Amino acid sequence: MAHGAHPWQDEITPDLLMRAYSMGIFPMSEHRDDPEIFWVDPHRRGIFPLAGFHVSRSLAKAIRAQAYNITVDHDFEGVVDGCADRTDTWINGTIRCLYSVLHAQRRAHSIEIWQDSKLVGGVYGVTLGTAFFGESMFSRTPNASKIALAWLMELLNLNGFTLFDAQFITPHLATLGAVEISREEYHTLLKEAQKGTATLTYSDAVSAEGVALQRSTQISNRA
């Protein structure tokens, strides 16, 4: 069980799930076949500063090539299934159903990456106030999940979001600009984010060139 986990076993509803997010808590399961869910409130929290996404030269080149199509909320369940399509996953059937309901309620969203009409990558998460809670991402071709994150970052900025919760920091997320903060710092940011409103929508104002060059002073030297 993850550090800071709470084994609450009450019946979980979409409203209870959103209440948990408002308190800085999110659900996980041990694996896809485990029917139980536990709640997590990490002592250290991973976030993406909205002005700090790192675009490497190779990623910028892949974004500029535009060998893909980008959509928002066109195949939410396909993205969730892509994220769960791995040997070790915390997304069980209950979690999948709960987030599908939140998506129908416009409280959960997905970014999809398509090549030749095939879903090859994406990211999904939950919105509350001006906070976006990133849940998971997947990639079936090189850079697809990174491209999804880059577009998501631009859309969050464009739509007035103030907090991008990445839950746990990993070496991979750190190379993209994610940082770790204390639980207390996170709850302060979350409280502020719930004072405003924002909606994740696609905009023609976002271009591949803009995504590739986003936060130009933050562009990484990594190949």
C-alpha positions as CSV (number, residue, x, y, z in Angstrom):
1,M,0.0,0.0,0.0
2,A,1.3,3.5,-0.9
3,H,2.7,5.7,1.8
4,G,0.0,7.9,3.3
5,A,-2.8,5.5,2.2
6,H,-6.2,5.4,3.8
7,P,-8.2,2.1,3.5
8,W,-11.7,3.6,3.5
9,Q,-14.1,1.0,2.4
10,D,-17.4,3.1,2.1
11,E,-19.2,2.8,-1.1
12,I,-17.5,5.1,-3.6
13,T,-19.6,7.4,-5.7
14,P,-18.5,10.1,-8.2
15,D,-19.5,12.8,-5.6
16,L,-17.4,11.1,-2.9
17,L,-14.5,10.9,-5.4
18,M,-14.7,14.6,-6.1
19,R,-14.9,15.3,-2.4
20,A,-11.7,13.3,-1.9
21,Y,-10.0,15.4,-4.6
22,S,-11.0,18.6,-2.9
23,M,-9.2,17.3,0.2
24,G,-6.1,16.3,-1.7
25,I,-6.8,12.6,-1.7
26,F,-7.0,10.2,-4.7
27,P,-7.9,6.5,-5.2
28,M,-5.8,3.6,-6.2
29,S,-6.1,-0.2,-6.4
30,E,-3.3,-2.7,-5.9
31,H,-3.9,-4.2,-9.3
32,R,-6.6,-4.5,-12.0
33,D,-8.1,-7.6,-10.5
34,D,-8.3,-6.3,-6.9
35,P,-11.8,-5.1,-6.2
36,E,-10.8,-2.9,-3.3
37,I,-9.7,0.7,-3.5
38,F,-7.5,2.7,-1.0
39,W,-7.1,6.4,-0.7
40,V,-3.8,8.2,-0.9
41,D,-2.6,11.5,0.5
42,P,1.2,11.5,0.0
43,H,3.5,13.2,2.4
44,R,5.4,14.5,-0.7
45,R,3.5,15.6,-3.8
46,G,4.5,15.8,-7.4
47,I,3.3,18.8,-9.4
48,F,4.0,20.4,-12.8
49,P,4.7,24.1,-12.5
50,L,2.5,25.5,-15.3
51,A,5.4,27.6,-16.6
52,G,8.0,24.8,-16.3
53,F,7.3,22.0,-18.8
54,H,10.7,20.9,-20.3
55,V,10.6,20.4,-24.0
56,S,13.7,18.6,-25.3
57,R,15.1,19.2,-28.8
58,S,13.9,15.8,-29.9
59,L,10.4,16.3,-28.5
60,A,10.2,19.8,-30.1
61,K,11.1,18.2,-33.4
62,A,8.5,15.5,-33.0
63,I,5.8,18.1,-32.1
64,R,6.7,20.3,-35.1
65,A,6.6,17.3,-37.5
66,Q,2.8,17.1,-36.7
67,A,2.7,13.4,-37.8
68,Y,-0.3,13.0,-35.6
69,N,-3.7,14.5,-34.7
70,I,-4.6,16.0,-31.3
71,T,-8.1,15.8,-29.8
72,V,-9.7,16.5,-26.4
73,D,-12.4,14.3,-25.0
74,H,-12.9,12.3,-28.2
75,D,-12.1,8.8,-26.7
76,F,-11.8,9.1,-22.9
77,E,-12.4,5.4,-22.3
78,G,-9.9,4.5,-25.0
79,V,-7.3,6.6,-23.1
80,V,-8.1,5.0,-19.8
81,D,-7.9,1.6,-21.3
82,G,-4.5,2.5,-22.9
83,C,-3.3,3.6,-19.5
84,A,-4.4,0.3,-17.9
85,D,-2.9,-1.8,-20.7
86,R,0.2,-2.8,-18.8
87,T,1.4,-5.6,-16.6
88,D,1.1,-3.6,-13.4
89,T,-1.8,-1.2,-13.2
90,W,-3.8,0.4,-10.3
91,I,-6.8,1.0,-12.6
92,N,-9.4,-1.7,-11.7
93,G,-13.0,-2.0,-13.0
94,T,-14.4,0.3,-10.3
95,I,-12.0,3.0,-11.0
96,R,-12.6,2.8,-14.7
97,C,-16.4,3.1,-14.2
98,L,-16.1,6.0,-11.7
99,Y,-14.0,8.1,-14.1
100,S,-16.2,7.3,-17.0
101,V,-19.1,8.8,-15.0
102,L,-16.9,11.9,-14.1
103,H,-16.2,12.2,-17.8
104,A,-19.9,12.2,-18.7
105,Q,-20.3,14.9,-16.1
106,R,-17.5,17.0,-17.7
107,R,-15.4,16.6,-14.6
108,A,-12.8,14.2,-16.1
109,H,-11.0,14.8,-19.4
110,S,-8.6,13.3,-21.9
111,I,-6.1,14.4,-24.5
112,E,-5.7,11.9,-27.4
113,I,-2.9,11.5,-29.9
114,W,-3.8,9.8,-33.2
115,Q,-1.8,8.5,-36.0
116,D,-3.4,7.1,-39.1
117,S,-6.8,7.1,-37.2
118,K,-5.3,5.0,-34.4
119,L,-5.1,6.0,-30.8
120,V,-1.4,5.9,-30.0
121,G,-1.1,7.9,-26.8
122,G,-2.9,10.1,-24.4
123,V,-3.3,11.5,-20.8
124,Y,-6.4,11.8,-18.6
125,G,-7.3,13.5,-15.4
126,V,-9.9,15.3,-13.3
127,T,-10.6,19.0,-13.0
128,L,-11.8,20.9,-10.0
129,G,-11.8,24.7,-9.8
130,T,-8.6,25.7,-11.5
131,A,-6.8,22.4,-10.6
132,F,-6.0,19.6,-13.0
133,F,-5.3,16.2,-11.4
134,G,-3.3,14.1,-13.8
135,E,-4.2,10.5,-13.4
136,S,-2.2,8.5,-16.0
137,M,-0.8,8.6,-19.5
138,F,0.2,6.0,-22.1
139,S,2.2,5.8,-25.3
140,R,2.1,3.2,-28.1
141,T,4.6,5.1,-30.3
142,P,7.7,7.1,-29.3
143,N,7.0,10.4,-27.7
144,A,3.2,10.1,-27.9
145,S,2.6,10.5,-24.1
146,K,5.1,13.4,-24.0
147,I,3.3,15.1,-26.9
148,A,0.0,14.7,-25.1
149,L,1.5,16.3,-21.9
150,A,2.9,19.2,-23.9
151,W,-0.4,20.0,-25.5
152,L,-2.2,19.5,-22.2
153,M,0.2,22.0,-20.5
154,E,-0.6,24.6,-23.1
155,L,-4.3,24.1,-22.9
156,L,-4.2,24.3,-19.1
157,N,-2.4,27.7,-19.3
158,L,-4.7,29.0,-22.0
159,N,-7.8,28.0,-20.1
160,G,-6.7,29.6,-16.8
161,F,-5.7,26.6,-14.7
162,T,-3.3,27.3,-11.8
163,L,-2.4,23.8,-10.5
164,F,-1.3,20.6,-12.3
165,D,-1.2,17.8,-9.8
166,A,1.1,14.9,-10.9
167,Q,0.6,12.9,-7.7
168,F,3.9,11.2,-7.4
169,I,7.2,12.4,-8.7
170,T,9.2,9.9,-10.9
171,P,12.5,10.3,-12.7
172,H,10.7,10.5,-16.0
173,L,8.3,13.2,-14.9
174,A,11.2,15.1,-13.3
175,T,13.0,15.3,-16.7
176,L,9.8,17.0,-18.0
177,G,9.8,19.6,-15.3
178,A,7.8,18.0,-12.5
179,V,8.9,18.9,-9.0
180,E,8.1,17.6,-5.5
181,I,6.6,19.7,-2.7
182,S,5.4,19.0,0.8
183,R,1.9,18.0,1.6
184,E,1.4,21.4,3.4
185,E,2.5,23.3,0.3
186,Y,0.2,21.2,-1.9
187,H,-2.8,21.8,0.2
188,T,-2.2,25.5,0.2
189,L,-2.1,25.5,-3.7
190,L,-5.2,23.2,-3.8
191,K,-7.2,25.5,-1.5
192,E,-6.4,28.5,-3.7
193,A,-7.2,26.6,-6.9
194,Q,-10.7,25.8,-5.7
195,K,-11.5,29.5,-5.4
196,G,-11.6,29.8,-9.2
197,T,-13.1,28.1,-12.2
198,A,-11.6,26.8,-15.4
199,T,-12.7,24.4,-18.2
200,L,-10.4,22.3,-20.3
201,T,-11.3,22.9,-23.9
202,Y,-9.4,22.7,-27.2
203,S,-8.6,26.0,-28.9
204,D,-7.3,26.8,-32.3
205,A,-5.1,29.4,-30.6
206,V,-2.8,26.5,-29.7
207,S,-0.4,25.6,-32.5
208,A,2.2,22.9,-32.8
209,E,4.9,25.5,-33.1
210,G,3.7,27.2,-29.9
211,V,3.6,23.9,-28.1
212,A,7.1,23.0,-29.3
213,L,8.4,26.4,-28.1
214,Q,6.4,26.7,-24.9
215,R,8.3,28.2,-22.1
216,S,11.3,28.7,-24.4
217,T,13.5,29.6,-21.4
218,Q,12.7,26.2,-20.0
219,I,13.6,24.2,-23.0
220,S,15.9,21.3,-22.0
221,N,19.2,20.5,-23.6
222,R,18.5,16.8,-23.4
223,A,18.4,15.1,-26.8
